[in-house]
Each structure stands twice: as C-alpha cells, then as structure tokens.
C-alpha cells in the first residue's frame, strides 16, 4: 500500500496573524499547523473597488481551499482586512 507521507488527523490549524499584501491584492495568514509555524499567501481573485465586502467574505470562507484556514476567524475581522485592501487599491 502506497503512503503519501502526510496523515491528516482532524483540523489542527490555529491562526496567529492576518495581514494584507497590496500588490498583487492578497491575504496573508500566519498559522500553526500541529507544531509548525506556517505562512500562506492567498490572492484575492476578482476583488476590486466595487466589490461588496460582506458577500466576498462569505464566498471566501465557503471556498473549499480557504475553509480550513478561515473557519476560526470571525467574519468581522476578515471584513476589516478586505476593507483595508479595498481602500488601498
């Protein structure tokens, strides 16, 4: 039986810090994964000055790629980060 070398036992991701990268527009997340400190940069695709931030945050958190990283972060905090990103475009 082949093994991938990675065993996923539950969701043990703990967010530490959330930030913004303006060029290209991205969200930066620093988190603990089990016992390792990791950094993930996720581009804010289809995000512009006219984007409704609340709807975008809901869509962002429901995305299967982002779900496990952002489920512990409140929507208000993400809305604030995207507001900062939107005001600096």
SEFINU-864731 format. One record per atom (N, C-alpha, C, O): residue in one letter; atom name; z, y, x. Coordinates in pm, 1 decimal, always signed. Layout:
BEGIN
paro:tortor:zz:yy:xx
a:CA:Z:Y:X
...
***
This chain:
BEGIN
paro:tortor:zz:yy:xx
x:N:+0.0:-117.1:+83.5
x:CA:+0.0:+0.0:+0.0
x:C:+0.0:+124.1:+88.6
x:O:+82.7:+136.8:+178.9
x:N:-92.9:+215.3:+62.3
x:CA:-104.7:+338.0:+141.4
x:C:-2.8:+440.8:+94.9
x:O:+24.6:+453.8:-24.4
x:N:+52.5:+513.2:+190.5
x:CA:+150.7:+616.2:+158.9
x:C:+98.9:+750.9:+206.3
x:O:+40.1:+760.9:+313.9
x:N:+120.5:+853.7:+126.6
x:CA:+72.7:+986.7:+162.9
x:C:+167.9:+1056.3:+260.1
x:O:+132.7:+1159.1:+317.9
x:N:+287.5:+1001.5:+278.6
x:CA:+383.1:+1063.5:+368.5
x:C:+465.0:+1172.2:+301.4
x:O:+552.9:+1230.8:+364.6
x:N:+438.1:+1200.3:+175.2
x:CA:+510.9:+1303.8:+102.8
x:C:+566.5:+1244.3:-24.1
x:O:+491.6:+1195.0:-108.4
x:N:+695.2:+1248.7:-38.0
x:CA:+761.0:+1196.4:-156.2
x:C:+820.1:+1311.9:-234.4
x:O:+910.1:+1379.9:-185.2
x:N:+771.6:+1335.3:-354.6
x:CA:+818.2:+1446.5:-436.2
x:C:+926.6:+1396.6:-530.8
x:O:+897.6:+1330.1:-630.2
x:N:+1051.6:+1429.1:-499.3
x:CA:+1163.6:+1388.3:-583.0
x:C:+1214.9:+1510.2:-656.1
x:O:+1299.1:+1583.1:-603.6
x:N:+1165.5:+1533.7:-776.8
x:CA:+1210.3:+1647.8:-855.9
x:C:+1162.2:+1779.9:-799.2
x:O:+1083.1:+1785.2:-705.0
x:N:+1212.0:+1884.9:-858.9
x:CA:+1173.5:+2019.6:-818.6
x:C:+1291.8:+2083.1:-746.2
x:O:+1388.9:+2124.6:-809.4
x:N:+1283.3:+2090.5:-613.4
x:CA:+1393.3:+2142.0:-533.7
x:C:+1350.3:+2271.7:-465.4
x:O:+1381.6:+2293.6:-348.4
x:N:+1279.4:+2356.6:-537.4
x:CA:+1232.8:+2483.3:-482.3
x:C:+1328.6:+2593.5:-526.3
x:O:+1355.3:+2610.9:-645.2
x:N:+1380.0:+2667.8:-427.8
x:CA:+1471.0:+2778.4:-455.4
x:C:+1409.8:+2907.6:-403.6
x:O:+1399.1:+2924.9:-282.2
x:N:+1369.0:+2999.3:-491.8
x:CA:+1310.4:+3126.1:-446.4
x:C:+1414.0:+3210.8:-372.9
x:O:+1529.3:+3219.8:-415.0
x:N:+1371.2:+3273.0:-262.0
x:CA:+1459.3:+3356.6:-181.4
x:C:+1419.5:+3503.6:-194.8
x:O:+1502.8:+3589.4:-224.3
x:N:+1290.7:+3531.2:-172.7
x:CA:+1243.5:+3669.4:-171.6
x:C:+1104.0:+3675.0:-232.5
x:O:+1023.0:+3584.1:-214.7
x:N:+1077.9:+3783.6:-304.9
x:CA:+948.9:+3804.9:-369.5
x:C:+893.7:+3937.5:-319.9
x:O:+966.0:+4037.0:-314.4
x:N:+765.8:+3939.5:-283.7
x:CA:+706.9:+4062.0:-231.8
x:C:+562.1:+4078.4:-273.6
x:O:+506.7:+3995.8:-346.1
x:N:+501.2:+4187.8:-225.9
x:CA:+365.4:+4224.5:-263.5
x:C:+283.1:+4247.5:-137.4
x:O:+332.3:+4301.1:-38.1
x:N:+158.1:+4206.4:-143.4
x:CA:+60.3:+4238.3:-40.0
x:C:-51.2:+4313.4:-112.0
x:O:-107.6:+4263.5:-209.4
x:N:-82.7:+4433.5:-63.9
x:CA:-176.6:+4518.5:-136.4
x:C:-322.8:+4488.3:-107.2
x:O:-407.9:+4508.2:-193.9
x:N:-353.5:+4441.1:+12.1
x:CA:-493.3:+4415.8:+45.9
x:C:-507.8:+4279.3:+108.4
x:O:-464.9:+4262.0:+222.5
x:N:-564.8:+4181.8:+42.3
x:CA:-602.5:+4175.4:-99.1
x:C:-478.3:+4164.7:-187.1
x:O:-373.7:+4119.9:-140.3
x:N:-488.0:+4205.3:-314.5
x:CA:-371.0:+4201.9:-403.4
x:C:-314.7:+4059.7:-414.5
x:O:-381.5:+3968.5:-463.0
x:N:-190.5:+4043.4:-368.4
x:CA:-127.9:+3911.6:-365.6
x:C:+21.6:+3923.0:-387.4
x:O:+82.1:+4028.3:-367.3
x:N:+79.4:+3811.1:-429.2
x:CA:+224.5:+3798.8:-442.3
x:C:+271.1:+3708.0:-329.3
x:O:+212.2:+3603.0:-303.9
x:N:+377.4:+3749.9:-261.9
x:CA:+433.0:+3672.2:-151.4
x:C:+567.2:+3616.8:-197.1
x:O:+652.7:+3690.2:-246.7
x:N:+584.0:+3487.0:-179.8
x:CA:+708.0:+3421.3:-217.7
x:C:+764.6:+3349.2:-96.3
x:O:+696.5:+3268.5:-33.0
x:N:+889.4:+3379.1:-64.8
x:CA:+961.0:+3305.8:+38.9
x:C:+1062.4:+3219.9:-34.0
x:O:+1138.9:+3269.6:-116.7
x:N:+1063.1:+3089.1:-3.2
x:CA:+1146.6:+2996.4:-78.0
x:C:+1194.5:+2882.4:+10.7
x:O:+1138.1:+2855.4:+116.8
x:N:+1300.5:+2816.1:-35.7
x:CA:+1349.6:+2694.5:+28.7
x:C:+1291.1:+2575.7:-44.4
x:O:+1300.7:+2566.0:-166.7
x:N:+1230.6:+2485.7:+30.6
x:CA:+1179.0:+2360.6:-23.9
x:C:+1259.9:+2249.4:+41.3
x:O:+1238.0:+2215.3:+157.6
x:N:+1352.6:+2193.8:-33.7
x:CA:+1452.0:+2099.9:+18.1
x:C:+1533.5:+2172.1:+123.6
x:O:+1623.9:+2247.4:+87.5
x:N:+1506.9:+2153.5:+250.5
x:CA:+1586.3:+2222.9:+352.4
x:C:+1500.9:+2313.4:+440.5
x:O:+1550.7:+2368.9:+538.4
x:N:+1373.3:+2328.9:+407.2
x:CA:+1282.3:+2409.7:+488.7
x:C:+1254.8:+2544.1:+422.3
x:O:+1238.1:+2552.3:+300.6
x:N:+1250.3:+2648.8:+503.3
x:CA:+1214.4:+2781.6:+455.6
x:C:+1062.6:+2794.5:+464.3
x:O:+1004.0:+2772.5:+570.3
x:N:+999.4:+2830.1:+352.7
x:CA:+853.6:+2838.4:+348.1
x:C:+809.1:+2971.9:+290.7
x:O:+885.2:+3040.9:+222.9
x:N:+683.8:+3007.0:+319.4
x:CA:+623.8:+3131.0:+269.3
x:C:+491.6:+3095.2:+203.2
x:O:+411.1:+3020.8:+259.1
x:N:+470.0:+3149.0:+83.3
x:CA:+346.2:+3122.5:+9.8
x:C:+287.7:+3255.5:-35.7
x:O:+357.2:+3337.6:-95.4
x:N:+160.1:+3276.0:-7.4
x:CA:+88.3:+3396.3:-49.5
x:C:-13.3:+3354.9:-154.9
x:O:-102.1:+3273.7:-129.1
x:N:+1.3:+3412.8:-275.9
x:CA:-85.7:+3376.9:-387.1
x:C:-164.1:+3498.8:-432.8
x:O:-104.7:+3598.0:-474.8
x:N:-295.8:+3493.1:-425.4
x:CA:-376.6:+3608.6:-467.1
x:C:-366.0:+3633.2:-617.8
x:O:-360.0:+3539.3:-697.3
x:N:-363.8:+3760.2:-655.0
x:CA:-360.8:+3799.9:-796.2
x:C:-505.6:+3813.3:-842.6
x:O:-564.1:+3921.5:-838.4
x:N:-561.0:+3702.7:-886.2
x:CA:-700.9:+3699.9:-928.4
x:C:-718.1:+3772.3:-1060.8
x:O:-631.8:+3764.6:-1148.3
x:N:-828.7:+3842.0:-1075.2
x:CA:-863.1:+3914.6:-1198.1
x:C:-756.1:+4016.5:-1238.8
x:O:-736.4:+4041.3:-1357.7
x:N:-688.4:+4074.4:-1142.5
x:CA:-585.1:+4174.1:-1169.3
x:C:-638.6:+4310.2:-1129.0
x:O:-685.8:+4327.9:-1016.7
x:N:-631.3:+4408.1:-1221.4
x:CA:-681.5:+4542.5:-1190.8
x:C:-596.3:+4648.1:-1260.5
x:O:-491.2:+4616.1:-1316.0
x:N:-639.8:+4770.9:-1258.0
x:CA:-562.6:+4881.6:-1316.2
x:C:-546.2:+4872.0:-1467.3
x:O:-451.6:+4928.3:-1522.4
x:N:-635.3:+4802.6:-1534.5
x:CA:-631.8:+4793.5:-1680.7
x:C:-565.8:+4666.0:-1732.8
x:O:-561.2:+4644.7:-1854.0
x:N:-515.4:+4582.1:-1644.8
x:CA:-456.3:+4455.0:-1684.3
x:C:-323.8:+4477.1:-1757.2
x:O:-241.0:+4557.4:-1714.2
x:N:-304.4:+4404.9:-1868.1
x:CA:-176.4:+4405.8:-1939.2
x:C:-79.2:+4317.2:-1860.0
x:O:-97.0:+4195.6:-1853.1
x:N:+21.9:+4378.2:-1801.5
x:CA:+109.9:+4308.2:-1708.3
x:C:+187.4:+4195.3:-1775.8
x:O:+200.5:+4087.4:-1717.9
x:N:+238.7:+4217.4:-1896.0
x:CA:+316.5:+4112.7:-1963.8
x:C:+232.5:+3987.2:-1989.8
x:O:+278.0:+3875.3:-1966.0
x:N:+112.1:+4006.6:-2037.8
x:CA:+24.7:+3891.3:-2062.7
x:C:-14.2:+3822.2:-1932.1
x:O:-23.6:+3699.6:-1926.0
x:N:-36.5:+3901.9:-1828.5
x:CA:-74.5:+3845.1:-1698.9
x:C:+39.9:+3761.5:-1641.2
x:O:+16.3:+3654.5:-1585.0
x:N:+163.1:+3809.6:-1654.7
x:CA:+278.6:+3735.1:-1603.0
x:C:+295.0:+3603.7:-1678.5
x:O:+322.4:+3500.5:-1617.3
x:N:+278.7:+3606.2:-1809.8
x:CA:+287.8:+3482.4:-1887.7
x:C:+180.7:+3383.0:-1843.6
x:O:+208.8:+3264.5:-1825.8
x:N:+59.1:+3431.2:-1826.1
x:CA:-50.0:+3345.8:-1780.1
x:C:-22.0:+3293.4:-1639.1
x:O:-48.3:+3177.0:-1608.8
x:N:+31.2:+3380.2:-1554.1
x:CA:+62.7:+3345.5:-1415.4
x:C:+165.4:+3231.8:-1409.3
x:O:+149.8:+3137.3:-1332.0
x:N:+269.8:+3241.9:-1491.2
x:CA:+375.7:+3141.3:-1489.2
x:C:+331.6:+3009.2:-1552.1
x:O:+388.0:+2904.7:-1519.8
x:N:+232.6:+3011.4:-1640.9
x:CA:+184.6:+2888.9:-1704.5
x:C:+80.3:+2815.1:-1620.3
x:O:+50.5:+2698.5:-1646.4
x:N:+25.6:+2882.4:-1520.4
x:CA:-72.9:+2819.9:-1433.2
x:C:-8.3:+2701.4:-1360.1
x:O:+96.4:+2717.6:-1297.4
x:N:-69.4:+2583.3:-1367.5
x:CA:-9.2:+2465.3:-1303.4
x:C:+15.5:+2482.9:-1152.5
x:O:+107.9:+2422.7:-1097.8
x:N:-65.6:+2563.9:-1086.1
x:CA:-47.0:+2585.5:-942.5
x:C:+77.1:+2669.6:-912.8
x:O:+138.9:+2654.0:-807.5
x:N:+113.7:+2758.1:-1004.6
x:CA:+224.5:+2850.2:-982.1
x:C:+353.8:+2809.3:-1051.5
x:O:+461.0:+2859.1:-1016.9
x:N:+345.0:+2720.4:-1147.7
x:CA:+458.1:+2688.6:-1234.6
x:C:+583.7:+2650.1:-1158.0
x:O:+691.2:+2703.8:-1184.7
x:N:+571.6:+2557.9:-1063.1
x:CA:+691.9:+2510.5:-994.2
x:C:+754.7:+2617.5:-904.9
x:O:+873.7:+2610.0:-874.4
x:N:+676.8:+2716.4:-863.0
x:CA:+729.5:+2821.0:-776.2
x:C:+796.8:+2933.3:-854.5
x:O:+890.2:+2995.9:-804.3
x:N:+751.1:+2959.4:-976.0
x:CA:+797.5:+3076.0:-1050.8
x:C:+880.7:+3044.2:-1173.9
x:O:+917.8:+3136.1:-1246.8
x:N:+911.2:+2919.0:-1199.5
x:CA:+987.0:+2886.5:-1320.0
x:C:+1130.0:+2941.7:-1315.6
x:O:+1189.0:+2967.4:-1420.6
x:N:+1186.0:+2960.2:-1196.1
x:CA:+1323.0:+3011.6:-1184.3
x:C:+1328.9:+3164.2:-1175.1
x:O:+1437.6:+3222.0:-1176.0
x:N:+1213.3:+3229.5:-1166.2
x:CA:+1208.8:+3375.2:-1153.2
x:C:+1188.7:+3435.8:-1292.4
x:O:+1095.1:+3398.0:-1362.8
x:N:+1275.8:+3529.7:-1332.8
x:CA:+1262.2:+3591.1:-1466.1
x:C:+1132.0:+3671.2:-1479.6
x:O:+1081.7:+3727.6:-1382.5
x:N:+1079.5:+3674.5:-1601.1
x:CA:+955.4:+3748.7:-1627.5
x:C:+968.1:+3895.9:-1590.8
x:O:+873.5:+3955.3:-1539.0
x:N:+1084.4:+3955.3:-1617.2
x:CA:+1104.5:+4098.1:-1587.2
x:C:+1085.5:+4126.9:-1438.2
x:O:+1028.5:+4229.5:-1401.1
x:N:+1132.8:+4037.3:-1354.4
x:CA:+1118.3:+4057.7:-1210.0
x:C:+971.5:+4049.1:-1168.3
x:O:+925.0:+4128.8:-1086.8
x:N:+899.5:+3953.5:-1223.6
x:CA:+756.2:+3942.1:-1193.9
x:C:+679.6:+4061.5:-1248.6
x:O:+587.2:+4111.0:-1183.9
x:N:+717.6:+4108.6:-1368.0
x:CA:+652.0:+4226.4:-1425.5
x:C:+670.9:+4347.0:-1334.0
x:O:+578.2:+4425.9:-1315.2
x:N:+789.1:+4361.5:-1277.7
x:CA:+816.5:+4472.5:-1186.3
x:C:+729.5:+4463.1:-1060.6
x:O:+676.7:+4564.1:-1014.1
x:N:+714.5:+4343.3:-1006.1
x:CA:+631.8:+4322.5:-887.2
x:C:+485.7:+4355.2:-918.0
x:O:+419.2:+4422.4:-839.1
x:N:+435.5:+4308.0:-1032.5
x:CA:+297.0:+4336.4:-1067.8
x:C:+276.5:+4483.4:-1101.8
x:O:+167.6:+4536.4:-1079.9
x:N:+379.0:+4550.9:-1155.2
x:CA:+371.9:+4694.3:-1181.0
x:C:+356.2:+4770.6:-1049.9
x:O:+275.5:+4863.1:-1041.0
x:N:+433.0:+4731.9:-948.5
x:CA:+420.0:+4793.7:-815.9
x:C:+280.2:+4770.8:-759.9
x:O:+218.4:+4861.7:-704.5
x:N:+231.6:+4648.7:-775.1
x:CA:+96.7:+4615.3:-727.1
x:C:-9.2:+4698.7:-799.2
x:O:-102.0:+4749.3:-736.1
x:N:+4.4:+4713.0:-930.9
x:CA:-93.2:+4784.6:-1010.7
x:C:-93.0:+4935.3:-977.8
x:O:-198.9:+4998.1:-975.8
x:N:+23.0:+4991.8:-952.8
x:CA:+32.5:+5133.8:-922.3
x:C:-17.5:+5169.2:-783.5
x:O:-38.0:+5286.9:-753.5
x:N:-37.3:+5071.1:-699.6
x:CA:-85.2:+5097.6:-564.0
x:C:-228.0:+5049.1:-542.3
x:O:-270.4:+5028.0:-428.7
x:N:-300.9:+5031.7:-650.0
x:CA:-441.7:+4989.9:-639.1
x:C:-530.0:+5112.1:-625.5
x:O:-652.0:+5099.2:-615.0
***
